[in-house]
């Protein structure tokens, strides 16, 4: 079903709103590198005989009646990715294993209602304005204290109860050189969830024939604000709903991590991973140390222990350096992570307990992991951390690549 795409900000701009108009134009200019070809059509495209294609279809409506679209990206290797406009989220990632069997490695649902009723699982979503936690639901910027929703105990989590994951984004298919994709945009108005500034955010998903899913974020605000964006896809390299991930083997290129308190707020220090359950500098099964009930693991999952911590990457924002790798030893399916971000939140789905039934079946405890590339949790309250402040009129950009093997 083809439909004319309206700008995400179309209902807010007026002839007299020159500042915001300029802001939107700036967002368009900084969205990313110039596209070799792009259009607003919803048709497939063979991209010069390389078997790359993007198609769009209806995915239903929100409870409020807003239409939601699904963009299907595919390449010549049998890999495909589905992105929906509700939450600018990944719905499915289908990749082949060493025997050629293609399975969906991303947890997801087959209808909008399931996403709106699944609680705060954030499955596949773009997270903003601020990914992860802000202590006490408040921060100070330019001498002014901003109060946010406390939707995770005493803290603010993932931008609040109605964050970026709960909105329908505007979208259009794109055809950059040697890839296909979808570009999604959203205008978060000044004061939404307590954050300052009209913020225009663009997320661009692209897929190429090297089995690389690239996520490029850009944003601009008309006021000083804070920003921390990530993607919250739950992965199981054996296939979504196919048991736990405890046997899957992880490498994280980080010598240090951020210890947390019982509310999962960083203590403001970093600790070496060597000699601890957090040492994934060499490939290690997820289940080797999980559930040992160390203090830090229990802070993440009070009953059995688990991982939900920030690893401080050794990559220094170099997109060419490997940040993490996870392999399913049975199928051979592997995900490689490259990012410009300084941190990686590795989360072992500690609070999936069979209450979520998705496309792949029932999603169980420790049945997935996330690889959330981002700035550190609670950075606005830790001046020593890499800054998450975005100055008015300046651009924010961030890129993460998920590459799938074999």
N, C-alpha and C positions, 0 to 999 in steps of 0.2 A: 504494500500500500504506500503510494507516494504521497508526500504531504509537504507543502511549503514550510521551510524552516524559518521560524522567527528568531531574532536575536534574543539571548537570555535576558537582556536588559530592556527589551522593547516596551514594556509597560511602565517603565520608570523614567524614561528620558523625555524631557520636554524642551521646547525651544529656548527656554530661559535657563536651563540647567547646563550651562557651558562647562562648568568644572567637571561634572560627571561625564559629559559628552567627550571631553578631552581624555578623561580617564579610560573610557571605553576604547577610544581610538588607540591609545597607548597600549592597551591590553592586546588589541589585534596585532599591533606591530611587534610585540614581544612574545607572541604565542610560540614562536619557534622558528627554525630555519625556513627560508622560502620554499614553498612546495613546487615541485616540478610540474604537477598538474593537480587541480582540485576542482570539485564541483559540488552542487547541492542535490544532485540526483541520488536516487536510491537504487540504481541498477548495479549489477555486477561488473567487474572489470578484469580483463585478463592481463593487464599491465605489460603489454608487449610480448605476449606468449609465455610469460613466466608462471602462469597458473595462479597468480595472486588475484583475489577477488574480495569485494566487500558488498554485502547486500543488507537491506534493512526490511524489517517486518514489524507488525504490531505485536506487543507483548501484553496487551491488556490495558487496564486503567487502574489508577489508585482509588482508594475509597472515596476520595474527593472528586473523582471523575476525570482526573488528568490523564491523558493518553501517555503510555510508556512504549518506547520503541526498543527493538533489539537489533544490534548491528553484528553481523556474522562475518568474521575475517577468516580467510583460508589461504593456504599456500600449497605448493606442489608436493610437499612431503606428507600430506595427509593430516597436518596439524591445522586446527581451527580454534578460534577464540570467539566467544559471544560476550558482548558488552551491552548492558541495558542502561537506559537513561535515568532510571530511578536510582539515585545515589551514584551515578556514573560508575557503575560497578561491574566487575567481572562476574558473569554468570556461569561460564564453562570454559575450560581449556582442555582440548582433546589432543593428546600426543601419542605417537606409537611407541611401543616397547621394542626390545631387541628382537622379538619374534614377529614384529609387525603389527601386533594387536594394539588398536587404538582405544584408549580409555580416557575418561574425563578425570583429570587430576585436581580439579577445583571444586570445592563444596558449593552447592547452590540449589536454588529452587526453580520450579517450572512455572511459577505464576507470581504476580505482584503481591497478592494477598499474603502469601507465605512470607515474603520479605517484610511486610508491614506488621505481621503478627508474630514474628520469630524472636521478639524481645530485642535485646541489644547485642546480638551476635555479630553485627557489622559484616556479614558475609560478603566478601568481594568488593566492599565499598571503597570509594574515595573518602578519606577522613579529613575533616577540617571543621572550623578554622584551625584548631590546634589538636593534632594527633597526640594520643597518650594523655597523661594526667597533668593537671595544674593544682598544686597543693592548696587546700582550703577554698578552692574555687575563686581565687583572687590573685591579681598581680598588679604591680605599680609600673606605670610608664609615663615618663616626663613629669614625674611628681604627682600624678593622679592615680588613685587606686580604682581598678575596675573589678566589679563583683560579677561572678559567673555562677551558673547553676551548679549545685553540688549533686551530681547525678551518679556518683560512685563513692558511696560513703561520704566522707567530708570533702571529697575532691571533685574537680571537674574532669570528665573523661571524654575524649574524642569530640570536643567542641560543644558538648552539652546534649540534652535530650532530643533536640531537633537540630542536629548538625548537618553537614553536607550530605550525609548518607540518607537523609530523609526527604530530600528534595528531588524534583524532576529537573534534569539538566537539558538545555538545548543542545542539539547535535547536528553534525553534518559529516558525510563520508569524505575522506581525503585520500589522495593518491600521490604521496611523495615518491621520489625516485627509488625504485627497487623495493617498494613496500606498499601496503594498503592500510587504511586505518579509519578511525573516527575521532573527531575533535569535539569535545563537550565543554560547554561554558555555563557559568552560573554567577549571578550577581548577588552577593550577600550584603544586605543594606546595613548602614551604620547602626550599631546598637544590637544587631541580631545576636542572640545568646549572650549579650553583654559585651561583645567585642567592638572596638571603635573602627570607624571608617567604612565607606562604601568600597567593597573589595570585589573586583572582577577576577575570577579564577578560570583558567582554561586547562583542561587535561586532554592530552593527545595520546591515544593508544595506536600503535602501529605494529604490524606483523610483516616479517620478511621471509625469504626462503632459507635463511640460516636458522630458522626456528627461534628467532628473537622477538619477544614481546617487549617493546620499548614503551615506557610510560614517561611522558614529558609534561611537567607541570610549569605553569607560569601564572603570575598574579600581579596586580597593581592596585593600590589603595589611594584614596584621596586624603587620608589621615594616617599619621603614624599608628601602627598596629603591631600585633604579633601573629606569626603564621608558622604552621608546621603541618605539612601535608604528607599523606602516605596512602598506600593501598593495603586493604585488609583481607586479601584472599587467603582462605584456608586451603592448604595443599595436602594431598596424600598421593605420593608418587606411585602407589600401587593401584590407585583409583579411588575416587570419592566414595565413602561408605564401605570400603574394603578393609575392615579391621582397623587396628591401631597402627601408628607410625613408629612404634618403639624399636623395630628392627631396621628402620631406615637410617642411613649413615650420614652424619653431618660434619662439615668443616666450616668453621667461622674464622675468618682472618682477623682475629682480635686477641691481643694479649691481656686486655683489661676489660672489666665490666663495671656496671653501676649497681652497687648493692642498694636494697630498698628496705623501707620500714614495713610495718604490718598493713599499711594502707597503700602500699606499692609506690610510694614516693621515694625518689633517690635520696640517699643520706648526704649527698653533696661531695662524696669522695669516689675514687675509683680504686678497684682492687685487682691484683693480678689473678688471672684465671689458673695459672699453673698450680697443680696440686689440688684443685677443687673440682666439683662436678660441672663447673662452667668452662672447663678447658676443652674446646673443640678445635684447637689449633692443628691437631691431626685428626683424620677421619675417625669418628666415634659414633656408635649406635646411640640414638636418642635415649633408649631405655637403659643404657649402661648404668647411669647414676640417678635417673629420675625415680622419685619415690623413696629416696634414702632419708627423707625427712630432716635434712639439714635446715638450719634456721632460715637461710635465704630461700630455699625451695618451699618451705612452709609459709613464708611471707607471700609467695605467689599463689599457693594453693594450700590452704590451712589443713585440709584433711589428709592428703596423701603426698603433698609436695609436687612441684612442677617448675617449669620455666616460664617466666614472663618478665624478662629483664632486658636492659639495654646493653648491648656489646659495643665497645668503643673501637671502631674499625681501624685497622692499620693502613687503610688505603688512601687516607688524606684527600678524599674527594676525587681521586683519579678514576675516571670511568673505564680505563683500560685494565685496572687491577681487580682481580677476583676478590669479592667480598665474602661470598659464602657458596657452598655447594651441598646439595642433599641428593642422595642416591637410594633408590629402592633396589636392594641386591637381587631380588627375584626377577623383576622385569627389566632391570637395567636402566629404567627411566631416571634421568638426572636433571636437576635444575641448577643452573649457575646464576649467580647474582652479581651484578655490577651496578655501582651507584655513585652519585656525586655527594651523597649524604654522609655525615660523620658517624651515624649510629645505625644499629640494626636491632630492632626489638624482635627477639625470638620467643614465640609464645606457643605452648604445646596444647592448646585447646583444653585447658584445665577444667572449664566449666561447660563443656559439652557432655551431657550425661544421658544421651538417648532421647532427649526431649525434642530434638530437631530431626525431622524426616524430610530429606531432600531428594534430588534427582537420583542420587546413587544409593538411596536407602536411608537407614537410620545412622545418624552421625554420633558416634560414641565418644566416651571419655578418652582423651589422648588419641583421637581418631584423625588428627590433622595437626599441622603446624603453620604458623605464619612467619613471614620474612618481611617485617615492616621496616623499610628503609626510611629514616627520619632523623631529625635533630633529637637531642636528649629530652626525656621527660622533665617537666617542670623547669625548663630553661629560663622562662621569664623571672623566676625567683632565685636563680643561681647565676650571678654575674660572671663567674669563672667558666661557665659553659659556653660553647659556641652560640652566638646570639641568634635569636629567632625574631628580632625586631625588623620590621619592614617600614622604611621611611616613606612618607607620602610622595607619590609620583615616581618612586624607584621601582624597579622590577625585581620580582622573585622568580627564580628558575630552579628546577631540580629535575634530574633524570635518573631513572632506574631501568635496567635491562634484566629481564628474566629470559635466559637462554636454555632451551630444552634439548637434551640428548637422549638416545642416539639419533 
